[in-house]
């Protein structure tokens, strides 16, 4: 069953790199601009990461 997760991090750049190292991929189209980043898990399911407020 598809679902969508939004994850927050205090250090988004470090989280982005760590998630990519763990097998996530980053699609070229990023509609969130600087507000959030879309990543895909290894099965292709999208999820978003953004800065904790």
N, C-alpha and C positions, 0 to 999 in steps of 0.2 A: 504494500500500500504506500503510495507516494505521500510525502510530508515535507514540510519546510521548516528549517531551524534557522534562527538568528542567534548568533553567538557574540558576546561582547568580551573585549579584552582591554586591559590597560595599555598594552603595547601591541598595537595592531600589526605593525611591520614584523615584529618577531613572531607573532602568531601566524601571520601569512606564510612566512618562510618555513616555520615548523610544520604547518599543515601540508605545504607543498612537498617538504621532505618526507612526510608520512604517506604520500601517494595522492593527495588532492591535485587537481588541475585547475587552472584559471582560464576561463573563456576570454576571448579577446573583447567581446562586447561587455562593457561594464556600465549599465544604465544608472547606477548609484553615484557615479562621479566620485567625489571625495567623501561622500557620506557613508558608503558601505562598499564592500567587495564581495562579489559572487565567486564562490569556488564550487567545484564539483567533487563529490567523493568518488572513490574508485569505481563504483557502480554507475556513476553518471548523475546521481541525485544532487541537485543544487542546494547550497546553503549559503548564508551570508554571515560575514564577520564585520564588526564595526567597533568603534571606540566606546569604551564604557564611559558613562556620563557621571 
